[in-house]
Amino acid sequence: MLNSTPEQWQERTRQLWAPMSGMYFFIPGGADMATVHTQNFGFGRDTPRQEVEEAVLALERAYAWRRIKQALSNGTRELATANPEVKIPDLTVLLVLGDPTNSHFMDELQGLSAFGGISGYIAITIWPTEDILARLESIALHELHHNVRYSPGGVVWSPQSVTVGEQVVAEGLADLFAAQSYGQRGYTHFVKNQTRTSDQVLRRVIDGLAVTGMQDFPAWILGDASARLFGAHPVGLPTGAGYAAGIRIVRAYLSATGRTATECVTTPADHILNIALPQLGLENRRS
């Protein structure tokens, strides 16, 4: 891609993302993978070449591909052992460099954009900051938990009918699954500590648990800054609010039941919420 002409750029981008095309089976005619690259904050044709080359070298020095592969191998084994009835999909994983000139990607999301919600596919876009390189395994495990949760036999995910509650619970489960192996490094790093501990943030997220349709997810899960970027209506939440609330909700459920995030990979969100919210003293806020 770095050696392509401007005329070749989009076709080379499509070649890079071609193994992931099955991820967009629900789009009639498929997705334009060059557009997908851009939507996932992938590095652009105008990204300084030296920065891209140095970033690739940083990934090589950190043994990024080997570490991610090993983490996924360990994670699938743990999930399969704890949930013998669950189908573990064959995975296609794309690790791609993000765009260091995109301020939202670098400042709000701190160099991370990943998606693992379609069975069999995980796309991870990163910029190799110190935090990212320390969390490579955790990032992979987080997306793996999503992937198994939404695989056949697990939770049915529909763009039209899925609720904010499902996504909040899923983010909490995925972070706690990664934290089981990697402690503090398991938690999504772009969520600030004050967001994690804020009762006001928790109450506000719970207000939106019944909102339906993925078009509203940026606001309730990622926060107002992402909502504005993606054309959604801000709801008064900081970056990563849904992750922070999800961790507190799921942690309350796990504490009450003695279960683990590994065991709960396909546990319905409503079941978790019905037990967790009373534990948090917030059962009457759910709309």
Secondary structure, 3 states (H helix, E strand, C coil): CCCCCCCCHHHHHHHHHHHHHHHHCCCCCCCCHHHHHHHCCECCCCCCHHHHHHHHHHHHHCCHHHHHHHHHHHHHHHHHHHCCCCCCCCCEEEEEEECCCCHHHHHHCCCEEEEEEECCEEEEEECCCHHHHHCHHHHHHHHHHHHHHCCCCCCCCCCCCCEHHHHHHHHHHHHHHHHHHHHHHHCCCCCCHHHHHCHHHHHHHHHCCCCECHHHHHHHHHCHHHHHHCCCCCCCCCCCHHHHHHHHHHHHHHHHHCCCCCCCCCCCHHHHHHHHHHHHCCHHHCC
